[in-house]
Amino acid sequence: MIVTVDTGGTKTLVASFNKEGILGQQIKFPTPKDPVQYTKMLRETIKENYAGQLVDAIVVAIPGIIKNGVAVWCNNLGWKNFDVATALAGVLGKTPIFIENDANLAGLSETRFLKTVPSQSLYVTISTGIGTGITTGGHIDAGLRHSEAGRALIEYDGIVREWESFASGQAIYKTYGKYAHDITSKRTWDQIADRISRGFLAVIPILQPDIVIIGGSIGTYFDQFDKQLQNILKEKLPSHIPCPKFVQAKYPELAVIYGCYYYAIDSLGAITTKK
């Protein structure tokens, strides 16, 4: 069994997978902003539901920069230098624990879901903020795993600002006073497409991915803005840089959990190989 944890800005989802990759029990609880309380709730949840069972690995997804099991910085949670790996050590005895960025994991699963795994894919989750995950050959790109395209500095309305500050779900709500599911105006969605395009115009020439996968809460409404987004990119990208194919995430709400599963399988395989 693989135990997976998707730590979100507002809620945490704990789920399990059997060895065939079938999703099992799902448990949710509000994500505490205090790292100590988060650790306490997560340890209790894992012990109550999985103690005494054969668990091969635990994978914890964190919305921030992760280095050697430490959450160096999580903007939406306010965490800084939180040693997640140490905090959770021993929760199920000697069961290995892997910590990784949530967007990287979502990008991993959504790339594996594609009919053909591309040389390079760019996963972009547009929800409270904007997160990105880059995979190369179907694996999280080791050299780009700490990149944060949502933090790309872009001039918008005459001010240099972070991409997510004007194109995330939170920014869209602040601007239009509505959540995505309440927006029906084509004009508004065209404006949202323009906001989202600004970051891609900066990122695509650098990465030149084969495919871009859109996830997150805004990604759920991909059909409302995808045509306008691609029209803008095709018009404004340099002629020698092709606009990559854009697709909607297959499982926008569960991509991170599935990514945890694939990451565990890859990591356990690597450990076995080393032995």
Buried (B, 14 or more C-beta within 10 A) or exposed (E): BBBBBBBBBEEBBBBBBEEEEEBEEEBEBEBBEEBEEBBEBBBEBBEEBBEEEEBBBBBBBBBBBBEEBBBBBBBBBEBBEBBBBEBBEEBBEEBBBBBBBBBBBBBBBBBBBBEEBBEBBBBBBBBBBBBBBBBBEBBBBEEBBEBBBBBBEBEBEEEEBBBBBBBBBBBBBEBBEEEBEEBEEEEBBBBBBBBBBBBBBBBBEEBEBBBBBBBBBBBBBBEBBBEBBBBBBEEEBEEEEEBBEBBBBBBBBBBBBBBBBBBBBBBBEEEEEEE
